[in-house]
Amino acid sequence: MKQIVILHNKKRIEKFFGKNSLISIQDTLVSSLGELLFVDVEDGNEKKAKKYIFEELKDSILVIIGNDDLFPFYRIKSPIDDGDGIILTDNFFVCEDKELIFPEIEITRIPNSTDDNLKSFISKVEKILSSKNVKIFEKNGITAQIWEKASFEVFNKIKGQGEILISPPFDVSKKYDFENFTGSFYFNLHGSDELPGWYGQRARNSDYKEEYPLALLPKSFKKGIKDSFFFSEACFGGYIYKKKENDSIVLTALKNSFLFCVASTATAYGPLYPPSSEADLLAKLFFENIQKGYRSSLSFLNAKKEFARFNLEKNRYLDEDDKKTLIEFTLYGNPLVEVSYE
């Protein structure tokens, strides 16, 4: 097993959770993960920490502790002039290239919610790190109607029994509870940096009245799910900046039932129809790696590397959509989970 390196900011953690709170968090991490290396990254020392990582810790797994208030995301200008402006990313610590699009090291983030206290955050960490090996045979998901064909191209490659729901007609008024579900989820929906839910979209030839029905809310994941994970293509699906638990599907999922998830911190892109490209392609590559038995953080790293290699071989360059996809998609949660399929 690779060395696990915990990146944290002691001053920020103790300002948020109180004096000596870092010790309690460290004890929880050690009891869950075993021998660890803790690296305190104070404000202004990010470049120094990155240099140390690439010189001494390149063959390791990086785990960032906290949301932006505890350990700030790196800010980078969007490669696309699409109104996003700045993208929040964790690529800074794992990419040596100036554009931060070619990751070389495994990385994840275990985030807090702005309404967490020390007790609730430690409980969250314990749940996220509670399992490293998961046996599943189920899958589920929701896609916007307008992306139905493109989404089925991805969903059909995911192992397991289950269905992907289409929105519309599916919306949040319909039951999305599970009595007992351990499996994978794939979501291809709309999202927003200001709203907590994810939305469907009717197809161009649809007679459904509402164009963007609300498909999911954070509370949708509070019952019946255990040891599961998801990949979401929703725009801002992984935008957790200054979010309370109930304001974010990612934060609610990690609090209640999910071991890890992949989502985007900004506007994501994907095709209307196959073949898979942009976020769809990254999702497909991620699931392929998970299904080979690779741990979650390695699957995420491999998917990004394979995504870049595929597009470079196909086009001889990465366009702006490709670059943004590599920058914005982020892994949250347990980096060590290996999934086997019954």
N, C-alpha and C positions, 0 to 999 in steps of 0.2 A: 504493500500500500504506500502511496506517495505521502510525503510530509504534508500535514494540514496546517496552514498558516492562517491565523485569525488576525485580520486587520481591524483595528478599532481606534477610537479617539477618546482617550481617558477623560480629558477635560470636559468634552461634550457629554459623554455618558454620565459623569457624576454631576454635571450641571442639570441634566434632565431627570435622572433617577435618584440623585442624592449621594452623599459621601459614602465611600466604600462599596457602592453598588457594583462597580466593575468586578470586585472580588467574587461576589455572588454569581455574576454572569459567567465569569471564568470557571468557577467550580461546576456550574451546570454544564458548560461545554465540555470540560474534561471528563465528567462522569458519563456523558453521552458519546463522546468521540475518542476518548483515550488521550494519548500523548499529543500535545499540541505546541506550536510555536506562536507566541503572541507578539505582534508588532504594533506598537503604539504610533500612529501617524498623526502628529499634531498639525494643526492648521498651518499652512505654509511650507510643510515638509513633504508634500506629496511627491515631488520630483526626486527627492533624496530617497524616499521609501521605494519608489519605482526602480531606481538605479540598484538599490540593494536587492530587490526581488529578482531582477534580471541577471545580476551577478552571482547571487547565492541561492536563490529559491525558484529558479525557473522550472525545475521538475517538481512542482508542488501543486496543491489545491488551495486556492485563496478563498477565504470566507470573510466577507465584510459584515460587520455587526452594526445594525441600525438603519434607519431611514435617513433621509437627507439631513435632518437636524442632528443626528448622532455621527454620521460619517457622510459628508457631502458627495453626491454624484459629481462627476466631472461634467463641465458644460462645454459643448462644442457646437459651432454653427452648423445648421442643417445644410447638407449638400444641395438641397432642393429649395427653390424659392416658392414654398407652398404655404407660407404664413406661420410655420412653426417657430422660425427664428432659431432658438437654442434648443438642443437636444440634451437630455440627461442620460449619461452613459457610465458604465463601469469598465469600458474598454481601455481607459487610460492606463490601468495597472497591468494589462495583459497584452498590449500592443506596443511595438517599438516604432512602427511607421507613424509619420506625422498626422496622417488622416485618421488614425485609430480604427482601421478597418480590417486588419489582419491579426486576430488574436493568436497567442502562442501558449497561453497558460489557462488552466481551468479556473473558473471563478463563479461564485454565487454570492448572494446577499440575503441575510436573514433580517428582515425589516421590522421595526416597531411601528405601531400606530401612534398618532399624536395624543390619543387618550389612554395609552398604556401607562400603568405604573410598573414598578419593578416586579411585583408579584405576577401580574398578568403577562409581562414580557417573558419572564422566566418560564412560565407555564407554556407559552407559545413555543419557545425554543425547545422545551422538552418534547412537545407533541411532534414538532417538525422533525426532530432527530430520533424519534422513537423507533423507526424501522429502517433497515438498510436493505432488506430483501423482501420483495413483494411478489406474490403469485396472483395473477389476474387472468381472467378470460372474458372480461366485459369491456365494452367501449360505448361511448355516447357522445353527443355533440349537438350543436345548433348552428345553422348557417342562415345568412340572409338569403331570401329567395332569389335575388338577382345574381348571387354567386353559387347557385345550387350545383351546376355542372362542374365548376372549378373545385368546389368543396368536396364533392363526391370523388373526384380524382385523388384527393388526399385521403379522405376517410376510408376509402376502399383498400388502401394500402396498410391501414392500421389493423393489427391482429386483434381478434376477439369478436364476440357476438354483441350485437347492439345496433342502434340506429342513430342517424343524424336527423334532427328535426328541422323543419323548414319554417322560417319566420319572414312574412306571414305564411300560413295561418297561425303558427304557434306564436303565443305571446305570454307575457308574465302572468296573465289572469288564469292560465291553465296550469295544472299541477305539475311541478317538477321536483317532487320529493322522491326519495329512494328508501325503501325499507332496509336494504343491505346491499351496498354497491362498493366494490373495490375494483378500480379500473382506470382507464384513460379517457380523457375528454378532449375534444377538438372543437374550438369555437371560431367561426368566421363571421363576425358581426361588426357593427359600428360601435365606437366608443367616443368619449369626450373627456377632456381634462377637467371639466367642471361638474359633470353629472356622474352619479354612481353606477348607473346601469349601462347595459349593452343593448344595442338595437338591431332589429332586422331591417330589411328593405325589400319592398315589393319589386317583382320583375317588371320590365317595361310593358309587357302585354298582360299584366295582372289586373283583375277587376277588384282587388282588395282595396277597401276605402283608405285605410291609413298607410301612408308611404313608409314611415319608419316606426313600426310597432316596437314597444319596449319588450325585450325578450328575456332579460335576466336582471336581477338585482342582487346585491350582496347577500341578502337573506335567503336567496334561492339555494344556498349551499350549507345550510345549517343542520340538515337532518339526513340520516341514512347513508352517509358516505364515509368511507374509512380507507386510509392508506392509498389515496388516489393522486392523480396528477393531471395537469392540463397544459395544452398549448393554445394560446389565444392570439388571433390576428387582429383583434379589435384595436382600432386607433386609440392610443392612450390607455390601453388595457392595463399596462404596467406602470402607469403614471401615479405614483403613490406619494408624491411631494405634498407635505402638510395635510395628509389625509387621516381622518379618524377611521377606525375599523369599519364602521358601517357606511363609509363613503367610498369604499374600494372593494371590488370583488376579489382581487388578489389578497388583500389583507384579511378579509373575512375567511377566505378559503384556507389560508395558512393558519389562521387561528383555530379553525374548527375541524378540518378533515383532510387537508391536502398536505402531502410531504414536500412537493415542489411544484412550481409552475413557470412557464415561459410566457412572457408578454412584452409588449412594446411600450416605451415611454413617450412615444410621439405618434404622428400620423403614419400609418402603415399602408403598404400598397400590395395589390394582388390582381390577378387577371379575372375577367368575367368567365372565361372558358379555358379548358386545358389547351396546351400543356402547362404544367405548373411553373410559375416564376415568382420572383420577389418573395413575399411572406409565405405564399403557398409552398414554394420550393423549399424554403428553410424549414417549414413545418414537416414536410415529407421526409427530408433528410434527418431531422431530429428523431422522428418516430422510427425510421430505419435503424438508427444507431441504438436507440433504446431497445428495440426488438432483437438486436444482436447480443444483448446482455451487458452492454456497457453502462457504467454508472451515469447518473444524470448529468453531472458536470462535464464528463468526458464526451457524452453524447452531444451536449450543447456545443462544446468546442469543436468536435469533429464536424457537426452540421455546418457551422460557420466556415470552417476550412474548405469543406466540400462544396459549399455554396459559392465561395469565391473562386475555387478552381474550375468548377463547371462553367461559370460565366466568363472567366478569362479564356478558357479553351474554346468556348462557343463564339465569343465576340472579340476576343483579344484585348478586352478592357472591361472595367466595371463602370456601368453608367451611374447616374446620380441616385436612382431608385435602389440599385444594388448596394451602393455605399451606405445609404441611409438605413437599409434593412440590417446591415451588419453592425451599425452603430447603436440602433435603438432597441433591439431585442435583448432582453435581460432575463437571466435565470434567478429565481428567488427560491430559497428553501434549502432542503437537504441535498448536498452534492454527491452523496455516496449511495443513493438508492439504485439498486439493480433490480430490474423487472424480469420475471420469468412468466411464461404463458402456459396455462394448463390446457 
